[in-house]
Amino acid sequence: MRNVKSIFVSLLILALCFVGGPVFAQEKVNLNTATMEQLVELKNIGEAKAQKIITYRNKHKFTSVDQLVEIKGIGEKILADLRGQLTVEIKKK
């Protein structure tokens, strides 16, 4: 009986991980303030692309998520995959 209860609890926790995923939605990543660590957590963004994003941002502040395609190695497909996870917020002085 104890073993059955243990298995039931394990399955319940596993089910909650799959069902509860969207409930714990990630906060959008701001391209103008994101750290290297935040960028590499995004799908299809490794350290090299994250560094390119930061370099681009240091030269031209992002005014639109669409500007990502101006960075070599980031095309329309990657942009489409990331669009829902990204935002562009500009700090007002």
Z-matrix of the N, CA and C atoms (Angstrom, degrees):
N
C 1 1.449
C 2 1.536 1 110.38
N 3 1.311 2 115.13 1 -41.56
C 4 1.459 3 119.60 2 -179.51
C 5 1.527 4 110.88 3 -63.23
N 6 1.334 5 116.31 4 -38.98
C 7 1.449 6 121.69 5 179.32
C 8 1.537 7 110.95 6 -65.85
N 9 1.317 8 116.80 7 -39.54
C 10 1.467 9 121.46 8 178.53
C 11 1.530 10 109.80 9 -64.15
N 12 1.311 11 116.68 10 -41.70
C 13 1.464 12 121.20 11 179.36
C 14 1.525 13 110.30 12 -63.86
N 15 1.317 14 117.11 13 -41.14
C 16 1.460 15 121.96 14 179.20
C 17 1.530 16 110.86 15 -63.27
N 18 1.318 17 116.47 16 -43.19
C 19 1.464 18 120.90 17 178.79
C 20 1.524 19 110.12 18 -64.97
N 21 1.338 20 116.91 19 -42.37
C 22 1.461 21 121.15 20 179.25
C 23 1.527 22 111.34 21 -60.12
N 24 1.307 23 117.14 22 -45.13
C 25 1.465 24 121.64 23 179.67
C 26 1.529 25 109.95 24 -63.42
N 27 1.317 26 117.28 25 -42.33
C 28 1.464 27 121.10 26 179.05
C 29 1.527 28 111.33 27 -62.26
N 30 1.331 29 116.58 28 -43.80
C 31 1.463 30 120.46 29 178.71
C 32 1.519 31 111.64 30 -66.04
N 33 1.319 32 116.90 31 -36.95
C 34 1.458 33 121.22 32 178.55
C 35 1.531 34 110.40 33 -63.95
N 36 1.306 35 116.56 34 -44.98
C 37 1.466 36 120.94 35 178.61
C 38 1.524 37 110.45 36 -62.86
N 39 1.324 38 116.92 37 -43.25
C 40 1.456 39 121.17 38 178.74
C 41 1.526 40 111.03 39 -62.05
N 42 1.327 41 116.88 40 -43.36
C 43 1.470 42 121.35 41 178.90
C 44 1.523 43 110.90 42 -62.53
N 45 1.314 44 117.71 43 -40.59
C 46 1.458 45 121.39 44 179.73
C 47 1.527 46 111.55 45 -64.92
N 48 1.312 47 116.73 46 -31.85
C 49 1.465 48 120.22 47 177.80
C 50 1.519 49 110.73 48 -64.00
N 51 1.337 50 117.33 49 -40.99
C 52 1.461 51 120.73 50 -179.61
C 53 1.519 52 112.08 51 -76.71
N 54 1.312 53 117.03 52 -43.77
C 55 1.460 54 121.29 53 -177.68
C 56 1.516 55 110.88 54 -75.85
N 57 1.310 56 117.70 55 -37.45
C 58 1.457 57 122.11 56 -174.99
C 59 1.513 58 114.23 57 -81.68
N 60 1.338 59 117.87 58 -3.61
C 61 1.457 60 121.14 59 -178.03
C 62 1.516 61 113.89 60 -50.72
N 63 1.330 62 118.46 61 -56.76
C 64 1.457 63 119.45 62 -177.32
C 65 1.524 64 114.04 63 -65.29
N 66 1.329 65 116.74 64 -22.72
C 67 1.459 66 119.82 65 179.55
C 68 1.518 67 110.14 66 -64.31
N 69 1.324 68 115.83 67 -33.08
C 70 1.453 69 120.86 68 -178.90
C 71 1.531 70 109.55 69 -100.03
N 72 1.296 71 116.92 70 50.47
C 73 1.462 72 122.14 71 -176.62
C 74 1.523 73 110.66 72 -60.17
N 75 1.312 74 113.85 73 140.90
C 76 1.455 75 120.56 74 179.11
C 77 1.513 76 110.53 75 -72.12
N 78 1.305 77 114.94 76 147.24
C 79 1.447 78 120.17 77 173.40
C 80 1.529 79 107.86 78 -70.92
N 81 1.321 80 116.77 79 146.53
C 82 1.460 81 119.77 80 179.81
C 83 1.525 82 110.23 81 -67.04
N 84 1.318 83 114.60 82 146.26
C 85 1.459 84 121.88 83 -179.91
C 86 1.524 85 108.38 84 -91.68
N 87 1.319 86 116.46 85 125.07
C 88 1.456 87 122.46 86 179.09
C 89 1.531 88 108.54 87 -84.28
N 90 1.321 89 116.68 88 116.48
C 91 1.460 90 120.45 89 -178.29
C 92 1.522 91 113.07 90 -61.37
N 93 1.314 92 118.07 91 -23.97
C 94 1.467 93 120.38 92 -178.54
C 95 1.525 94 114.08 93 -85.39
N 96 1.320 95 117.82 94 -10.37
C 97 1.468 96 119.24 95 -178.47
C 98 1.532 97 113.53 96 -133.10
N 99 1.312 98 118.21 97 -3.95
C 100 1.471 99 121.81 98 -174.90
C 101 1.522 100 112.00 99 -62.02
N 102 1.319 101 114.90 100 141.81
C 103 1.456 102 121.08 101 175.02
C 104 1.529 103 109.08 102 -84.16
N 105 1.296 104 116.26 103 167.29
C 106 1.466 105 122.04 104 176.02
C 107 1.535 106 109.38 105 -55.93
N 108 1.332 107 116.01 106 -43.14
C 109 1.460 108 121.13 107 -178.32
C 110 1.531 109 111.54 108 -62.59
N 111 1.329 110 116.76 109 -41.56
C 112 1.464 111 120.25 110 179.14
C 113 1.522 112 110.81 111 -66.09
N 114 1.308 113 116.94 112 -38.78
C 115 1.465 114 120.31 113 -178.64
C 116 1.522 115 112.16 114 -68.98
N 117 1.332 116 118.10 115 -41.64
C 118 1.465 117 119.39 116 -177.97
C 119 1.526 118 112.27 117 -70.82
N 120 1.315 119 117.94 118 -15.10
C 121 1.466 120 120.44 119 175.17
C 122 1.531 121 111.65 120 -74.92
N 123 1.326 122 117.23 121 -15.93
C 124 1.456 123 121.36 122 179.27
C 125 1.524 124 110.41 123 -74.90
N 126 1.334 125 115.67 124 147.03
C 127 1.470 126 121.39 125 179.16
C 128 1.523 127 110.03 126 -61.12
N 129 1.318 128 116.31 127 135.12
C 130 1.470 129 124.61 128 177.76
C 131 1.528 130 114.71 129 68.72
N 132 1.320 131 117.68 130 12.28
C 133 1.469 132 120.37 131 177.58
C 134 1.526 133 108.44 132 -116.39
N 135 1.318 134 114.58 133 110.26
C 136 1.459 135 120.42 134 175.44
C 137 1.516 136 109.16 135 -97.74
N 138 1.314 137 115.65 136 -170.39
C 139 1.465 138 119.68 137 -178.03
C 140 1.524 139 112.39 138 -63.34
N 141 1.330 140 117.16 139 -38.00
C 142 1.476 141 119.83 140 -177.87
C 143 1.537 142 110.59 141 -65.16
N 144 1.331 143 117.15 142 -47.25
C 145 1.467 144 119.69 143 179.30
C 146 1.524 145 110.90 144 -67.75
N 147 1.316 146 116.85 145 -37.57
C 148 1.472 147 119.78 146 177.70
C 149 1.522 148 110.32 147 -60.47
N 150 1.327 149 116.42 148 -41.99
C 151 1.468 150 119.94 149 178.54
C 152 1.523 151 111.15 150 -65.14
N 153 1.340 152 117.16 151 -37.69
C 154 1.465 153 120.51 152 177.10
C 155 1.526 154 110.99 153 -63.98
N 156 1.327 155 116.48 154 -38.49
C 157 1.468 156 120.52 155 178.00
C 158 1.530 157 109.72 156 -63.40
N 159 1.313 158 116.72 157 -44.85
C 160 1.467 159 120.93 158 -179.18
C 161 1.535 160 110.43 159 -65.64
N 162 1.331 161 116.76 160 -41.71
C 163 1.465 162 120.40 161 178.41
C 164 1.532 163 110.35 162 -62.56
N 165 1.320 164 116.61 163 -44.74
C 166 1.468 165 120.84 164 177.97
C 167 1.528 166 109.81 165 -59.74
N 168 1.327 167 115.70 166 -46.37
C 169 1.464 168 121.43 167 -178.24
C 170 1.528 169 111.76 168 -61.09
N 171 1.319 170 117.31 169 -36.12
C 172 1.463 171 120.29 170 179.69
C 173 1.527 172 112.24 171 -68.37
N 174 1.338 173 116.73 172 -25.72
C 175 1.462 174 120.99 173 179.00
C 176 1.519 175 112.10 174 -92.44
N 177 1.326 176 117.12 175 -38.30
C 178 1.468 177 122.72 176 -177.50
C 179 1.520 178 107.56 177 -139.57
N 180 1.292 179 118.39 178 115.32
C 181 1.469 180 120.22 179 176.31
C 182 1.518 181 108.92 180 -62.02
N 183 1.329 182 116.04 181 142.84
C 184 1.458 183 119.79 182 176.41
C 185 1.520 184 109.60 183 -72.55
N 186 1.324 185 115.69 184 132.63
C 187 1.462 186 120.74 185 172.32
C 188 1.521 187 109.85 186 -112.72
N 189 1.346 188 115.70 187 -10.12
C 190 1.456 189 121.78 188 179.17
C 191 1.526 190 109.20 189 -153.76
N 192 1.308 191 116.09 190 145.06
C 193 1.463 192 120.96 191 175.26
C 194 1.531 193 109.85 192 -61.24
N 195 1.314 194 116.95 193 -29.93
C 196 1.471 195 122.21 194 -178.67
C 197 1.527 196 112.73 195 -59.25
N 198 1.316 197 118.04 196 -22.17
C 199 1.465 198 121.51 197 179.69
C 200 1.524 199 112.60 198 -65.15
N 201 1.318 200 117.85 199 -14.87
C 202 1.467 201 119.74 200 179.24
C 203 1.520 202 111.99 201 -57.02
N 204 1.324 203 117.74 202 -32.38
C 205 1.467 204 119.56 203 -178.47
C 206 1.531 205 112.33 204 -68.36
N 207 1.303 206 117.64 205 -10.70
C 208 1.464 207 120.99 206 175.63
C 209 1.524 208 111.42 207 -77.15
N 210 1.332 209 116.62 208 -9.47
C 211 1.460 210 122.14 209 -179.45
C 212 1.519 211 108.80 210 -94.32
N 213 1.333 212 116.12 211 126.49
C 214 1.461 213 121.37 212 -179.29
C 215 1.531 214 110.05 213 -56.86
N 216 1.329 215 115.79 214 129.18
C 217 1.454 216 121.08 215 179.17
C 218 1.517 217 113.34 216 98.97
N 219 1.318 218 116.52 217 -7.59
C 220 1.466 219 120.16 218 177.56
C 221 1.527 220 107.26 219 -118.72
N 222 1.318 221 114.76 220 113.16
C 223 1.455 222 120.21 221 -178.59
C 224 1.518 223 111.32 222 -111.65
N 225 1.315 224 114.44 223 -169.40
C 226 1.462 225 121.10 224 -177.46
C 227 1.532 226 112.60 225 -61.27
N 228 1.338 227 117.65 226 -37.07
C 229 1.462 228 120.67 227 -178.63
C 230 1.522 229 111.26 228 -65.70
N 231 1.319 230 116.76 229 -47.75
C 232 1.470 231 120.23 230 178.74
C 233 1.523 232 109.35 231 -63.19
N 234 1.322 233 116.60 232 -42.35
C 235 1.464 234 119.73 233 177.75
C 236 1.527 235 110.76 234 -58.71
N 237 1.313 236 117.05 235 -44.46
C 238 1.468 237 120.74 236 179.85
C 239 1.532 238 111.00 237 -61.96
N 240 1.324 239 116.70 238 -39.88
C 241 1.470 240 120.94 239 178.67
C 242 1.523 241 112.15 240 -66.01
N 243 1.330 242 117.09 241 -32.62
C 244 1.466 243 121.70 242 -174.00
C 245 1.527 244 114.20 243 -94.96
N 246 1.311 245 117.24 244 -19.85
C 247 1.469 246 121.51 245 -170.09
C 248 1.532 247 113.34 246 -47.19
N 249 1.309 248 118.88 247 -44.17
C 250 1.465 249 121.79 248 -178.09
C 251 1.518 250 114.52 249 -71.31
N 252 1.328 251 116.53 250 -13.48
C 253 1.464 252 121.01 251 -178.12
C 254 1.522 253 112.64 252 -100.35
N 255 1.330 254 116.26 253 -5.74
C 256 1.464 255 119.91 254 -172.54
C 257 1.523 256 112.59 255 -116.71
N 258 1.302 257 114.29 256 155.16
C 259 1.454 258 121.75 257 173.62
C 260 1.529 259 107.61 258 -144.90
N 261 1.320 260 114.70 259 163.10
C 262 1.460 261 120.64 260 174.43
C 263 1.516 262 106.24 261 -128.95
N 264 1.305 263 114.83 262 113.21
C 265 1.450 264 120.27 263 176.89
C 266 1.516 265 107.26 264 -120.93
N 267 1.300 266 114.92 265 132.11
C 268 1.460 267 120.25 266 -179.14
C 269 1.516 268 108.41 267 -108.48
N 270 1.319 269 115.01 268 124.44
C 271 1.472 270 119.15 269 179.06
C 272 1.514 271 109.44 270 -71.15
N 273 1.307 272 114.93 271 131.58
C 274 1.466 273 120.11 272 176.56
C 275 1.508 274 108.47 273 -87.48
N 276 1.321 275 115.11 274 139.12
C 277 1.466 276 120.00 275 -177.75
C 278 1.499 277 110.81 276 -84.58
